[in-house]
Amino acid sequence: MSINIPYDVRLTNLSKKYDQNVAVDHINLDIKPGTYCCLLGPSGCGKSSTLRMIAGHEEVSSGEIYIQAQNVTHIPPSKRNTAMMFQEYALFPHKTVLDNVAFGLKMRGMRKKQRHQEAEAMLDKMGLADYLTRYPAQLSGGQRQRVALARALVTKPAVLLLDEPLSALDRFVRLQMRGELKRIQQELGLTFIHVTHSQEEALALADLIVVMNEGHIEQVGSAQNVYNQAATPFVASFIGDHNILHGRVIAQDAGLLTLVSTSGTQQQQYQLHGQAEVGSSVSFMIRADHIVWQPEESDTTESSRSNRFEGRVTVVEFAGFLVRIFVTDDETGQSILAYVPHKQFATKPIHHNQVITLHWQITDAVQLYQ
């Protein structure tokens, strides 16, 4: 009788210490079968230590790791039914592409004819059927990465672990490989756990993003959820393109908060939907692409007028289809990033030191929690 297991990977109160330094601090996480999961965060946040503990390459200080309901916390890597794909490819330079991919099957005792058949089939999935007899030095970076992926997948692991696999590639090849990774993951229906510090990479690939900071999990959710509904100031600032503002609650009416800025003598007033007591301090975020600059005040709606920010333009950056501008309130030092469509900018340019007013809708402001 088969049992439907609701997760491929479960981490329970998982911790890792190096001497007195805590790299991972009692994290809990369930990853459902067939999920592309990205562990995202800055250097030193604990994401790579977490991946290495799942792989069995780091000892667990405390807590437990389950893979498809089996407690693998203290069993060797070879018994965990996982495979690892490294940033450095780690291919054997003296072996052909075919023998590199078949190597893991050889270590499992599979006969040469069968392991070559399975390796050829996997290389065909990677679009490398014409490169079987070549050596790694005869391949491009993207091709070597595909060989490394084929070698990891040919052993039919339950979970594929990827440690910054795209960071050594140039931007164009990275984009190609992102599409390849997602295609293969969906085609095979496997669970991928991918460590990255790139917000763009995580947003493009992940069904589930786990944002980590200082050994803790800050937020878990879909790419859309994490980007649109950041839970904490750290997540909002790390994901990028988000502005964080602060205020003191002066009124609360049916979940509509009215705030005044907590710095400067000329206080700005903001409104957003949320929950907080009058007198308490609240932080909220507003995405750069939700902030609007209208040359004429009459063009703004009543809803957007309730949230406004006036300041001096300190940065103007051309970015192709849009222009990034930073607007700074000189009294408080607060800066806001906004995107202006290039078509609008071409019609009505914005100049350094120009004083402008930015607006956003009440519904686009998201309350943050510590």
Phi, psi and omega per residue, in radians:
M1 nan 2.123 -3.120
S2 -1.398 2.578 3.131
I3 -1.972 2.266 3.121
N4 -1.417 1.881 -3.096
I5 -1.576 2.192 -3.037
P6 -1.357 -0.002 -3.136
Y7 -2.578 2.673 2.956
D8 -1.643 -0.574 3.129
V9 -2.340 2.299 3.033
R10 -2.265 2.213 3.053
L11 -1.929 2.215 -3.075
T12 -2.142 1.964 3.121
N13 0.847 0.761 -3.033
L14 -1.382 2.276 -3.134
S15 -2.380 2.650 3.038
K16 -2.463 2.171 3.082
K17 -2.052 2.433 2.970
Y18 -1.961 1.807 -2.968
D19 1.003 -2.048 3.139
Q20 -1.717 0.001 -3.123
N21 -1.560 2.191 -3.137
V22 -1.611 1.969 3.125
A23 -1.547 -0.659 3.122
V24 -2.344 2.261 -2.943
D25 -2.150 1.586 3.005
H26 0.905 1.017 3.136
I27 -1.620 2.629 3.092
N28 -2.242 2.318 -3.076
L29 -2.755 2.359 2.976
D30 -2.015 2.317 3.100
I31 -2.093 2.034 -3.069
K32 -1.234 2.729 3.110
P33 -1.015 2.456 3.082
G34 1.301 0.344 -3.105
T35 -1.654 2.409 2.928
Y36 -1.652 1.843 -3.062
C37 -1.887 2.283 3.042
C38 -1.949 2.207 2.957
L39 -1.566 1.990 -2.972
L40 -2.087 2.370 3.073
G41 2.963 2.990 -3.128
P42 -1.289 2.984 3.077
S43 -1.010 2.384 3.104
G44 1.468 0.141 -3.089
C45 -1.450 -0.242 3.128
G46 1.882 0.006 -3.054
K47 -1.203 -0.750 -3.141
S48 -1.231 -0.636 3.071
S49 -1.084 -0.695 3.100
T50 -1.085 -0.800 -3.134
L51 -1.094 -0.756 -3.122
R52 -1.163 -0.573 3.052
M53 -1.172 -0.698 3.090
I54 -1.078 -0.697 -3.138
A55 -1.264 -0.385 -3.071
G56 1.614 0.157 3.132
H57 -1.523 -0.158 3.018
E58 -2.261 2.420 3.073
E59 -1.282 2.518 3.109
V60 -1.423 2.293 3.069
S61 -1.340 -0.709 3.038
S62 -2.812 2.799 -3.120
G63 1.718 -3.055 -3.047
E64 -2.419 2.655 3.087
I65 -2.165 2.236 3.085
Y66 -2.072 2.349 3.008
I67 -2.136 2.007 -3.080
Q68 0.853 0.895 3.041
A69 1.313 -0.068 3.096
Q70 -1.642 2.264 3.068
N71 -1.323 1.926 -3.073
V72 -1.899 0.218 -2.992
T73 -0.913 -0.681 -3.023
H74 -2.136 0.403 3.086
I75 -1.853 2.713 -3.043
P76 -1.184 2.771 -3.115
P77 -0.948 -0.668 -3.065
S78 -1.154 -0.285 -3.112
K79 -1.787 0.128 -3.015
R80 -1.677 -0.111 -3.111
N81 1.040 0.695 3.033
T82 -2.144 2.864 3.005
A83 -2.364 2.648 -3.049
M84 -2.093 2.366 3.048
M85 -2.055 2.104 -3.010
F86 -1.736 2.812 3.087
Q87 -1.101 -0.622 -3.023
E88 -1.540 0.120 -3.135
Y89 1.249 -0.846 3.115
A90 0.986 0.732 3.081
L91 -1.491 2.643 3.069
F92 -1.379 2.041 -3.058
P93 -1.168 -0.427 -3.075
H94 -1.612 -0.016 3.121
K95 -1.864 2.598 3.077
T96 -1.209 2.942 3.073
V97 -0.979 -0.787 -3.125
L98 -1.063 -0.798 -3.105
D99 -1.258 -0.527 3.046
N100 -1.074 -0.799 -3.087
V101 -1.230 -0.614 -3.088
A102 -1.417 -0.105 -2.996
F103 -1.044 -0.782 -3.124
G104 -1.086 -0.618 3.103
L105 -1.224 -0.604 3.078
K106 -1.093 -0.730 3.134
M107 -1.132 -0.382 3.112
R108 -1.563 0.031 3.065
G109 1.542 0.194 -3.136
M110 -1.264 2.455 -3.137
R111 -1.158 2.687 -2.996
K112 -1.010 -0.802 -3.085
K113 -1.074 -0.786 -3.099
Q114 -1.204 -0.751 -3.108
R115 -1.175 -0.569 3.083
H116 -1.217 -0.647 3.090
Q117 -1.087 -0.780 -3.126
E118 -1.218 -0.646 3.101
A119 -1.149 -0.713 3.109
E120 -1.100 -0.730 -3.141
A121 -1.107 -0.705 3.128
M122 -1.205 -0.689 3.114
L123 -1.152 -0.560 3.075
D124 -1.118 -0.687 3.077
K125 -1.059 -0.540 -3.106
M126 -1.526 0.000 -3.108
G127 1.291 0.479 -3.084
L128 -2.068 0.442 -3.095
A129 -1.096 -0.421 -3.113
D130 -1.592 0.110 -3.038
Y131 -2.085 0.319 -3.004
L132 -1.043 -0.649 -3.032
T133 -1.665 0.027 3.120
R134 -1.403 2.864 3.101
Y135 -1.869 2.748 -3.086
P136 -0.896 -0.646 -3.114
A137 -1.153 -0.304 -3.128
Q138 -1.622 0.115 -3.089
L139 -1.955 2.737 3.001
S140 -1.342 2.969 3.118
G141 -1.049 -0.733 3.130
G142 -1.154 -0.655 3.103
Q143 -1.182 -0.700 3.099
R144 -1.107 -0.640 3.109
Q145 -1.138 -0.660 3.095
R146 -1.150 -0.667 3.090
V147 -1.102 -0.766 3.119
A148 -1.078 -0.668 3.112
L149 -1.171 -0.747 3.118
A150 -1.088 -0.723 3.138
R151 -1.104 -0.663 3.134
A152 -1.219 -0.639 -3.025
L153 -1.507 -0.378 -3.032
V154 -1.153 -0.385 3.120
T155 -1.427 0.020 3.111
K156 0.975 1.019 3.130
P157 -1.277 2.741 3.018
A158 -1.283 -0.575 -3.091
V159 -2.417 2.315 3.037
L160 -1.793 2.246 -3.133
L161 -1.880 2.242 -3.050
L162 -2.166 2.063 -3.077
D163 -1.805 1.695 -3.132
E164 0.817 0.931 -2.959
P165 -1.226 -0.310 -3.020
L166 -1.897 -0.043 -2.980
S167 -1.194 -0.364 -3.120
A168 -1.531 -0.038 -3.071
L169 -1.703 2.668 3.057
D170 -1.299 2.920 -2.941
R171 -1.024 -0.771 -3.081
F172 -1.119 -0.767 3.140
V173 -1.206 -0.604 3.082
R174 -1.028 -0.771 3.140
L175 -1.080 -0.724 3.109
Q176 -1.105 -0.798 -3.093
M177 -1.187 -0.578 3.054
R178 -1.010 -0.834 3.114
G179 -1.083 -0.660 3.139
E180 -1.173 -0.759 3.131
L181 -1.068 -0.786 -3.117
K182 -1.154 -0.721 3.140
R183 -1.078 -0.840 -3.109
I184 -1.126 -0.747 -3.132
Q185 -1.058 -0.773 -3.134
Q186 -1.223 -0.661 -3.138
E187 -1.133 -0.723 -3.099
L188 -1.526 -0.342 -3.133
G189 1.230 0.423 -3.105
L190 -1.529 2.818 2.988
T191 -1.531 2.172 3.062
F192 -1.933 2.360 2.980
I193 -2.100 2.011 -2.895
H194 -2.122 2.058 3.107
V195 -1.557 2.287 3.110
T196 -2.688 2.671 2.993
H197 -1.825 0.050 -3.075
S198 -1.650 2.013 3.099
Q199 -1.075 -0.729 -3.126
E200 -1.048 -0.755 -3.126
E201 -1.118 -0.804 -3.125
A202 -1.120 -0.765 -3.125
L203 -1.127 -0.603 -3.108
A204 -1.307 -0.562 -2.972
L205 -1.786 -0.646 -2.806
A206 -1.423 2.414 2.822
D207 -1.404 -0.556 -3.094
L208 -2.362 2.141 3.085
I209 -1.872 2.286 3.065
V210 -1.996 1.857 -3.117
V211 -1.550 2.164 -3.091
M212 -2.020 2.611 3.135
N213 -2.699 2.135 3.084
E214 0.904 0.766 3.061
G215 1.451 -0.022 -3.112
H216 -2.004 2.744 2.987
I217 -1.573 2.085 -3.137
E218 -1.483 -0.666 -3.104
Q219 -2.805 2.507 3.052
V220 -2.207 2.267 3.115
G221 3.116 3.105 3.060
S222 -1.171 2.871 3.109
A223 -1.005 -0.756 -3.130
Q224 -1.136 -0.709 -3.127
N225 -1.136 -0.820 -3.106
V226 -1.144 -0.677 -3.113
Y227 -1.279 -0.751 -3.051
N228 -1.505 -0.466 -3.035
Q229 -2.295 1.009 3.095
A230 -0.956 2.377 -3.022
A231 -1.549 -0.506 -3.051
T232 -2.322 2.825 3.070
P233 -1.002 -0.635 3.125
F234 -1.087 -0.825 -3.119
V235 -1.073 -0.776 -3.128
A236 -1.056 -0.736 -3.108
S237 -1.316 -0.627 -3.093
F238 -1.301 -0.661 -3.130
I239 -1.090 -0.532 3.095
G240 1.574 2.812 3.125
D241 1.098 0.329 -3.141
H242 -2.094 2.404 3.040
N243 -1.800 2.448 3.124
I244 -2.019 2.163 3.121
L245 -2.114 2.780 -3.090
H246 -2.273 2.634 3.088
G247 -2.837 2.955 3.083
R248 -1.890 2.323 -3.080
V249 -1.269 2.144 3.094
I250 -1.922 -0.215 3.096
A251 -2.777 2.596 3.102
Q252 -2.477 2.058 -3.069
D253 -2.356 1.840 3.087
A254 0.932 0.767 3.097
G255 1.473 0.029 3.058
L256 -1.738 2.009 -3.120
L257 -1.640 2.424 2.972
T258 -1.970 2.202 -3.070
L259 -2.104 2.685 2.891
V260 -2.089 2.519 -3.132
S261 -1.059 2.593 -3.037
T262 -1.678 0.149 3.092
S263 -2.426 2.731 -3.134
G264 1.526 2.713 -3.124
T265 -1.496 -0.508 3.076
Q266 -1.711 1.618 -2.987
Q267 -1.289 2.332 3.018
Q268 -1.441 2.631 3.112
Q269 -2.059 2.367 -3.113
Y270 -2.277 2.749 3.014
Q271 -2.310 2.528 3.079
L272 -2.783 2.830 3.071
H273 -1.512 2.311 -3.136
G274 3.065 -3.000 3.141
Q275 -2.274 2.132 3.078
A276 -2.932 2.670 3.134
E277 -1.414 2.600 3.058
V278 -1.035 2.323 -3.118
G279 1.684 -0.273 -3.133
S280 -1.453 2.816 3.115
S281 -1.634 2.443 -3.105
V282 -2.319 2.411 2.983
S283 -1.904 2.535 3.092
F284 -2.540 2.802 3.139
M285 -2.071 2.708 3.046
I286 -2.478 2.179 -3.108
R287 -1.194 2.555 -3.114
A288 -1.065 -0.581 -3.113
D289 -1.416 -0.061 3.069
H290 -1.736 -0.031 3.127
I291 -1.658 2.341 -3.007
V292 -2.068 2.388 2.951
W293 -1.980 2.154 3.085
Q294 -2.016 2.148 -3.138
P295 -0.998 -0.591 -3.113
E296 -1.920 2.202 -3.129
E297 -0.992 -0.562 -3.080
S298 -1.187 -0.278 -3.099
D299 -1.412 -0.187 -3.087
T300 -1.514 2.634 3.123
T301 -1.505 2.872 3.116
E302 -1.082 -0.655 -3.120
S303 -1.115 -0.746 -3.104
S304 -1.304 -0.455 -3.139
R305 -1.129 -0.436 -3.098
S306 -1.196 -0.338 3.055
N307 -2.123 1.969 -3.057
R308 -2.518 2.655 -3.136
F309 -2.483 2.112 -3.137
E310 -1.886 2.386 3.116
G311 -2.979 -3.034 -3.086
R312 -1.788 2.376 3.141
V313 -1.267 2.071 -3.097
T314 -1.894 -0.351 3.124
V315 -2.475 2.358 3.004
V316 -2.277 2.050 -3.090
E317 -2.186 2.154 3.051
F318 -1.344 2.255 -3.117
A319 -2.348 0.714 3.089
G320 1.443 -1.869 -3.055
F321 -1.378 -0.086 3.080
L322 -2.511 2.938 3.087
V323 -2.149 2.230 3.079
R324 -1.542 2.330 3.048
I325 -2.259 2.492 2.985
F326 -1.917 2.258 3.137
V327 -2.042 2.246 -3.023
T328 -2.098 2.324 2.964
D329 -1.484 1.883 -3.044
D330 -1.098 -0.462 -3.120
E331 -1.260 -0.745 -3.078
T332 -1.725 -0.339 -3.056
G333 1.436 -0.051 3.130
Q334 -1.200 2.308 3.085
S335 -2.071 2.590 3.107
I336 -2.227 2.342 3.045
L337 -1.635 2.320 3.095
A338 -2.381 2.668 3.080
Y339 -1.882 2.275 3.076
V340 -1.980 2.155 3.097
P341 -0.964 2.439 -3.065
H342 -1.055 -0.632 3.135
K343 -1.070 -0.723 3.106
Q344 -1.184 -0.724 -3.122
F345 -1.109 -0.680 -3.135
A346 -1.133 -0.595 3.134
T347 -1.339 -0.662 -3.078
K348 -2.393 1.461 -3.080
P349 -1.073 2.655 3.041
I350 -1.949 2.396 -3.039
H351 -2.037 2.704 3.030
H352 -0.972 2.449 3.105
N353 1.265 0.018 3.051
Q354 -1.227 2.385 3.096
V355 -1.590 2.127 -3.116
I356 -2.341 2.913 3.099
T357 -2.083 2.256 3.103
L358 -1.799 2.658 -3.110
H359 -2.341 2.713 2.961
W360 -2.664 2.742 -3.120
Q361 -1.297 2.586 3.089
I362 -0.975 -0.735 -3.055
T363 -1.237 -0.218 3.138
D364 -1.585 -0.110 3.075
A365 -1.549 2.278 -3.073
V366 -2.065 2.169 3.131
Q367 -1.205 2.439 3.124
L368 -1.902 2.683 -3.140
Y369 -2.203 2.526 -3.128
Q370 -1.330 nan nan
